Amino acid sequence: MPPVLPIADDDCSHAGAAPEAGRVLAVDLDGTLVRTDMLHETLWGALSARNLALSDALRALSRGPAALKAALADRVTVDPASLPYDARVLARIEAWRAAGGRVALVTASDARVAASVAAHLGIFDAVHGSTPERNLKGRAKADLLVSEYGAGGFAYIGDSTADLPVWAQADEAIAIEGASGLRGAVDARGRPAERITSEGGDLRALVRTLRPHQWLKNLLVFVPILADPSHGGWLFTWVLAAFFAMSFAASAGYVINDLLDLADDRSHPRKRNRPFASGALSAATGTWLAPALLILSLGVAAMISLKLVAVVVAYFLLTMSYSLSLKRHAVIDICTLAALYTIRIVAGGVAIGVSLSVWLLAFSMFVFFSLAAAKRLGELSDADAAGRTISRRGYTVDDRRILSQMAISAGYIGVLVLALYIDEPYVQERFGAHRMFWGVCALLIFWISRLVLVANRGEMDDDPLIWSFTDGVSRLTVAAIAALMAIAVLW
């Protein structure tokens, strides 16, 4: 039998329906008391801390879900204070206790995880959780509650169809309605039921976790087709497909990154509002959402060519390497970010079946290195303003000067590459108004200089490319550059 942990009673001031003295309210943990799933939380926590390899997790799972939960609890210490609790469930518990009832935490999560949550809240009279020998879910949970409190001797609050066997033995059902078909299944019991509408999992939270505003960076896939005025027609459709393939792959990476960074995000003043960190979406949702997005991305890419599939796979693997390790290494992280920008242009070239020129690749390499250095410069400026001397990216605030120099010099070299490109006979023959590119060079020098200045002041709170679409001066500069390029191409 799972261990039972007595917890000291606390005084509660909430009023509620008066249960008989000593009557028990059994409360589920995952998706009920907390708006997430502790199995998936601890899995991603172990992967993030490198305390458990995915292969080790699969071997533990082969021995059963309870063995996996125990293996994860061995390796991950959950901070119960940071979990996204459902305030309405807490209020319901307090009202029950205030009316003289007892409360038990009964969960399929590992008993040690349950005990830490109970100790933190101090509102449970008993705690029941899974052990390596017993997964306390569904019928097993119902049997335990009947053995402890008798059939019909308890009320139960849960959130999924897996709790139906428990509600069948309870004299009162309280359901967090998030699962499809749960309302009808609970009503079919023919006994009193109370419903609490789920707060998480709405469409807005799902869209937010995909970060569609970050898809703006994938507009870089259109660079190859815009750089050569001879391309058009159906080729534009192929590039559009490449745009969505890269965007879905990017969103899969964002989901995985958010799951790996759950603990850090919850302690961050801004990132704690992200869907997974806040509990608007459960970690269990993210676990299936990431592979679904990746499969969708590869499916769209396969409609164009296998070469594009290879590019998308390379982009995703590099993104994962960055999230798991490379972002913690100074300078290597900047080079990786520059490569991720450049791969987007490569994807556009592969989509229309053209080889990218050395000029375009050289220009991209230097400009994107500049943007990546500016991104880190902005983060260090934020850290300095907050009184932090060390960032999580392997830099100190004393590195701001060298990062500023790196951003400025790389950006100016990129402009120099463009200037040398203008002087090529091929360019003068192909573009009737090729001198317009000199205006582009001048505007790029202004834009890069201002971008580094803003980053150094700590006034850039997003990716440089995304910031460019939100900053008024940058929008005007980009519009002017686009106008000059259109004149050069169409003249």
C-alpha positions in Angstrom: 0.0 0.0 0.0 1.3 3.5 -0.8 2.6 5.4 2.2 0.4 7.7 4.1 1.9 10.9 5.4 0.1 12.8 8.2 0.1 16.6 7.7 -0.6 19.1 10.5 -4.0 21.0 10.2 -4.0 24.7 9.4 -6.7 27.1 10.4 -8.8 28.1 7.3 -11.2 31.0 7.0 -13.1 30.0 3.8 -16.7 29.0 4.1 -18.3 26.2 2.1 -20.8 23.4 2.0 -20.8 21.9 5.5 -19.6 18.2 5.3 -20.2 15.9 8.2 -17.5 16.2 10.8 -14.5 14.2 9.7 -15.8 13.5 6.2 -13.0 13.1 3.6 -12.4 15.1 0.5 -9.8 13.3 -1.7 -8.0 15.6 -4.1 -6.1 14.7 -7.2 -2.8 16.4 -8.0 -2.1 16.5 -11.7 -4.5 18.7 -13.7 -6.5 19.4 -10.5 -4.5 20.8 -7.6 -1.8 21.9 -10.0 -2.4 23.0 -13.6 0.2 20.7 -15.0 1.3 17.0 -15.0 4.1 16.1 -12.6 5.2 13.0 -14.6 6.0 15.2 -17.6 7.3 18.0 -15.4 9.9 15.7 -13.8 10.7 14.1 -17.1 11.6 17.4 -18.7 13.4 18.5 -15.5 15.6 15.5 -15.6 16.4 15.9 -19.3 17.2 19.6 -18.7 19.5 18.9 -15.8 21.0 15.9 -17.7 20.2 13.7 -14.8 18.4 11.2 -17.0 19.0 10.3 -20.7 15.9 9.7 -22.8 17.1 6.1 -23.3 17.2 5.6 -19.5 13.6 7.0 -19.3 12.4 4.5 -21.9 14.1 1.6 -20.0 12.4 2.7 -16.8 9.1 3.0 -18.6 9.5 -0.6 -19.9 9.1 -1.7 -16.2 5.8 0.3 -15.9 4.7 3.9 -15.4 5.3 3.7 -11.6 8.9 2.7 -12.2 9.4 5.7 -14.5 7.9 8.0 -11.9 10.2 6.6 -9.2 13.3 7.0 -11.4 12.4 10.6 -12.2 11.7 11.3 -8.5 15.2 9.9 -7.7 16.8 12.4 -10.0 14.7 15.6 -9.8 13.8 17.7 -6.8 10.5 19.5 -7.4 10.2 23.0 -6.0 6.5 22.9 -4.8 6.5 26.7 -4.2 6.9 27.3 -8.0 4.1 25.1 -9.2 1.0 26.6 -10.9 -1.7 25.8 -8.3 -5.4 26.2 -9.1 -6.7 28.8 -6.8 -10.3 27.6 -7.0 -9.3 24.1 -5.9 -7.3 25.5 -3.0 -10.3 27.6 -2.0 -12.6 24.5 -2.2 -10.2 22.6 0.0 -10.0 25.5 2.6 -13.8 25.7 2.6 -14.1 21.9 3.2 -11.6 22.1 6.1 -13.3 25.1 7.6 -16.5 23.2 7.7 -14.9 20.4 9.7 -14.0 18.0 7.0 -10.7 16.2 6.4 -8.7 16.4 3.1 -6.4 13.8 1.5 -4.1 14.2 -1.4 -4.4 11.1 -3.6 -2.4 11.1 -6.7 -0.7 8.9 -9.4 2.4 11.0 -9.0 5.3 9.6 -7.1 4.7 9.6 -3.3 7.8 11.8 -2.7 6.5 14.4 -5.1 3.1 14.3 -3.5 4.7 14.6 0.0 6.7 17.7 -1.0 3.6 19.4 -2.3 1.6 18.5 0.8 4.4 19.7 3.1 4.5 23.0 1.3 0.8 23.7 1.4 0.1 22.2 4.9 -3.6 21.6 4.2 -3.8 17.8 3.9 -4.5 15.3 6.6 -3.1 12.4 4.6 -1.1 11.9 1.4 -1.2 8.8 -0.9 1.1 8.6 -3.9 2.5 6.0 -6.3 5.4 3.8 -5.4 7.7 1.7 -7.7 5.4 -1.3 -7.1 2.0 0.5 -7.5 0.8 3.1 -9.9 -2.0 4.9 -8.0 -4.3 5.6 -10.9 -7.8 4.7 -11.9 -9.0 1.4 -10.4 -5.9 1.3 -8.0 -6.8 4.7 -6.6 -10.4 3.7 -6.2 -9.5 0.5 -4.3 -7.2 2.4 -2.0 -9.8 5.1 -1.1 -12.4 2.4 -0.5 -10.0 0.5 1.8 -9.1 3.7 3.7 -12.5 5.4 3.9 -15.1 2.9 2.7 -17.3 2.9 -0.4 -19.2 6.2 -0.5 -17.2 7.5 2.4 -15.4 10.3 0.6 -15.9 13.0 -2.0 -13.4 13.2 -4.9 -12.1 16.0 -7.0 -10.3 15.0 -10.2 -9.9 16.0 -13.9 -9.9 13.1 -16.3 -11.8 10.0 -17.5 -9.1 8.0 -15.6 -10.9 9.2 -12.5 -14.2 7.6 -13.4 -13.6 4.4 -11.3 -12.9 6.7 -8.3 -16.0 8.7 -8.8 -18.0 5.5 -9.1 -17.0 4.7 -5.4 -17.4 8.3 -4.1 -20.6 9.8 -2.7 -19.8 13.2 -4.4 -17.9 14.1 -7.6 -16.2 17.4 -8.2 -14.8 17.5 -11.7 -12.3 19.9 -13.3 -13.8 19.8 -16.8 -10.9 19.7 -19.3 -11.2 16.2 -20.9 -13.5 15.7 -23.8 -16.6 13.8 -22.8 -16.0 14.1 -19.1 -19.3 16.0 -18.4 -21.4 13.2 -19.8 -19.4 10.5 -18.1 -19.7 12.1 -14.7 -23.4 12.8 -15.2 -24.0 9.1 -16.0 -23.2 8.2 -12.4 -26.6 9.5 -11.4 -25.1 11.1 -8.2 -24.4 14.7 -7.1 -21.7 16.3 -9.2 -20.0 19.7 -9.0 -18.1 21.1 -11.9 -15.2 23.5 -12.1 -14.4 24.8 -15.6 -10.7 24.2 -16.5 -8.6 27.4 -16.6 -5.9 26.1 -18.9 -5.6 24.7 -22.4 -7.4 27.4 -24.3 -6.7 28.2 -27.9 -5.0 31.5 -27.1 -2.5 29.8 -24.8 -1.8 27.2 -27.5 -1.1 30.0 -30.1 1.1 31.9 -27.6 3.3 28.9 -27.0 3.9 28.5 -30.8 5.3 32.1 -30.8 3.9 33.0 -34.2 5.5 36.5 -33.9 8.9 34.7 -34.1 7.9 33.3 -37.5 8.8 36.8 -38.9 12.4 35.6 -38.8 11.5 32.9 -41.3 10.7 35.6 -43.9 14.4 35.2 -44.6 13.5 32.2 -46.8 12.2 34.7 -49.4 15.6 36.3 -49.7 16.9 34.1 -52.6 13.8 34.6 -54.7 13.9 38.4 -54.1 17.6 38.6 -54.8 17.0 37.3 -58.4 14.2 39.0 -60.3 14.0 36.1 -62.8 12.3 33.9 -60.2 8.5 34.0 -59.7 5.3 32.1 -60.4 5.0 28.7 -58.8 8.5 29.2 -57.2 7.0 31.7 -54.8 4.5 29.0 -53.7 7.4 26.7 -53.0 9.1 29.3 -50.9 5.9 29.9 -49.0 5.8 26.2 -48.2 9.4 26.4 -47.0 8.3 29.3 -44.8 5.7 27.2 -43.0 7.9 24.2 -42.8 10.6 26.3 -41.0 8.0 28.0 -38.9 6.5 24.7 -37.6 10.0 23.3 -36.9 10.8 26.5 -35.0 7.6 26.3 -32.9 8.5 22.7 -32.1 11.8 23.9 -30.8 10.2 26.7 -28.8 7.9 24.2 -27.1 10.8 21.9 -26.2 12.9 24.9 -25.0 10.0 26.1 -22.8 9.6 22.6 -21.3 13.3 22.3 -20.6 13.4 25.8 -19.0 10.3 25.4 -16.8 12.1 25.9 -13.6 14.1 28.9 -14.8 11.1 30.5 -16.5 9.0 30.4 -13.3 11.6 32.4 -11.4 11.8 35.0 -14.3 9.7 38.2 -13.9 8.5 38.1 -17.6 8.9 34.4 -18.7 6.9 33.1 -15.8 3.8 34.2 -17.8 4.6 31.7 -20.6 1.8 29.1 -21.1 3.8 26.1 -19.7 5.3 28.0 -16.8 2.0 29.6 -15.7 0.0 26.4 -16.1 -2.1 27.8 -19.0 -0.9 24.7 -20.8 0.2 21.4 -19.1 3.6 20.0 -19.6 1.7 16.9 -20.9 0.3 18.9 -23.7 3.7 20.1 -24.7 5.1 16.6 -24.7 2.8 15.6 -27.6 2.6 19.0 -29.2 6.4 19.2 -30.0 6.6 16.0 -32.1 3.3 16.8 -33.8 4.7 20.2 -34.9 7.9 18.5 -36.1 6.0 15.9 -38.1 3.8 18.6 -39.7 7.0 20.6 -40.6 8.6 17.6 -42.2 5.4 16.7 -44.1 5.2 20.2 -45.6 8.9 20.1 -46.5 8.5 16.7 -48.2 5.9 18.2 -50.5 8.7 20.3 -52.0 11.8 18.1 -51.9 13.9 15.7 -49.8 16.7 18.3 -49.8 14.3 20.7 -48.0 13.5 18.0 -45.5 17.2 17.6 -44.8 17.6 21.4 -44.3 14.6 21.4 -41.9 16.1 18.5 -40.0 19.5 20.2 -39.8 17.8 23.4 -38.6 15.9 21.5 -35.9 18.9 19.6 -34.7 21.0 22.7 -34.4 18.1 24.4 -32.6 18.0 21.6 -30.1 21.8 21.6 -29.7 21.6 25.3 -29.0 18.8 24.9 -26.4 20.4 22.0 -24.6 24.0 23.1 -24.6 25.4 25.6 -27.0 23.6 28.6 -25.6 25.6 28.3 -22.4 29.0 28.7 -24.2 30.2 32.2 -24.9 30.8 33.1 -28.6 29.8 29.6 -29.7 26.2 30.6 -28.9 26.5 33.7 -31.2 28.0 31.7 -34.0 25.1 29.2 -33.7 22.5 31.9 -33.8 24.1 33.4 -36.9 24.0 29.9 -38.5 20.3 29.5 -37.6 19.6 32.8 -39.4 21.6 31.7 -42.4 20.0 28.3 -42.6 16.7 30.1 -43.3 18.1 31.6 -46.4 19.5 28.3 -47.4 16.0 26.8 -47.1 14.7 29.4 -49.5 17.4 28.6 -52.0 16.8 24.8 -51.7 13.0 25.4 -52.1 13.5 27.0 -55.6 16.4 24.8 -56.5 19.1 27.5 -56.8 22.6 27.6 -55.4 23.3 30.6 -53.2 26.1 32.9 -54.3 29.2 33.4 -52.2 28.3 37.1 -51.9 24.9 36.3 -50.3 26.3 33.8 -47.9 29.2 36.1 -46.9 26.8 39.0 -46.4 24.4 36.8 -44.3 27.2 35.4 -42.2 28.5 38.8 -41.1 25.2 40.6 -40.7 23.6 37.7 -38.7 26.7 37.4 -36.5 26.2 41.1 -35.8 22.5 40.6 -34.9 23.4 37.7 -32.6 26.1 39.7 -30.8 23.6 42.6 -30.4 21.1 40.1 -28.9 23.6 39.0 -26.2 24.6 42.7 -25.7 21.0 43.6 -24.9 20.6 40.7 -22.5 23.8 41.7 -20.6 22.5 45.3 -20.5 19.3 44.0 -18.9 21.3 42.0 -16.4 23.4 45.0 -15.5 20.3 47.1 -14.9 18.9 44.4 -12.7 22.2 44.2 -10.7 23.2 40.8 -12.0 26.9 40.5 -12.8 26.7 37.1 -14.6 24.2 36.0 -17.2 23.0 32.4 -17.9 24.7 32.5 -21.3 28.3 32.3 -20.1 29.0 36.1 -20.2 29.6 38.7 -17.5 28.5 42.3 -17.7 32.1 43.3 -18.3 31.8 41.6 -21.7 29.5 44.3 -23.0 32.3 46.3 -24.6 33.7 43.4 -26.6 30.2 42.3 -27.6 29.5 45.8 -28.8 32.7 45.8 -30.8 31.9 42.4 -32.3 28.4 43.5 -33.3 29.6 46.8 -34.9 32.6 45.3 -36.8 30.7 42.2 -38.1 27.8 44.4 -39.2 30.1 46.9 -41.1 32.0 44.0 -42.8 28.6 42.7 -44.0 27.9 46.1 -45.5 31.4 46.1 -47.1 30.6 42.8 -48.7 27.4 44.3 -50.2 29.4 47.3 -51.4 31.9 45.1 -53.2 29.0 43.1 -54.7 27.6 46.2 -56.3 30.8 46.7 -58.3 30.5 43.3 -59.9 29.8 43.5 -63.7 27.2 40.8 -63.3 25.2 43.0 -60.9 25.5 46.1 -63.2 24.1 44.0 -66.1 21.3 42.4 -64.2 20.0 45.4 -62.3 19.2 48.4 -64.3 19.3 50.7 -61.2 22.1 49.0 -59.4 23.3 52.3 -57.8 20.2 52.1 -55.5 22.2 49.5 -53.6 24.5 52.2 -52.4 21.6 53.8 -50.6 20.9 50.3 -49.1 24.5 50.3 -47.8 24.1 53.7 -46.2 20.8 52.7 -44.5 22.3 49.5 -43.2 25.2 51.3 -41.6 22.7 53.6 -39.9 20.4 50.7 -38.8 23.2 48.5 -37.5 24.8 51.4 -35.6 21.5 52.3 -34.0 20.6 48.7 -33.2 23.9 48.2 -31.2 23.3 51.6 -29.4 19.8 50.5 -28.4 21.0 47.1 -27.3 23.8 48.7 -25.2 21.3 50.9 -23.5 19.2 47.8 -22.5 16.2 49.0 -24.6 16.0 45.9 -26.8 13.7 43.4 -25.1 13.4 40.9 -28.0 15.2 39.2 -30.9 16.8 42.0 -33.1 14.8 41.0 -36.1 11.5 41.0 -34.2 12.5 44.3 -32.5 13.0 45.7 -36.0 9.3 45.1 -36.7 8.2 46.8 -33.5 10.6 49.8 -33.5 9.2 52.8 -35.4 12.6 54.0 -36.7 13.6 50.5 -37.8 10.3 50.0 -39.6 10.9 53.2 -41.6 14.5 52.1 -42.3 13.4 48.7 -43.5 10.7 50.2 -45.7 13.3 52.5 -47.3 15.6 49.6 -47.9 12.8 47.6 -49.5 11.9 50.6 -51.7 15.5 51.0 -52.9 15.8 47.3 -53.6 12.5 47.3 -55.5 13.7 50.1 -57.7 17.0 48.3 -58.4 15.2 45.1 -59.3 12.2 46.4 -61.3 13.9 49.4 -63.0 
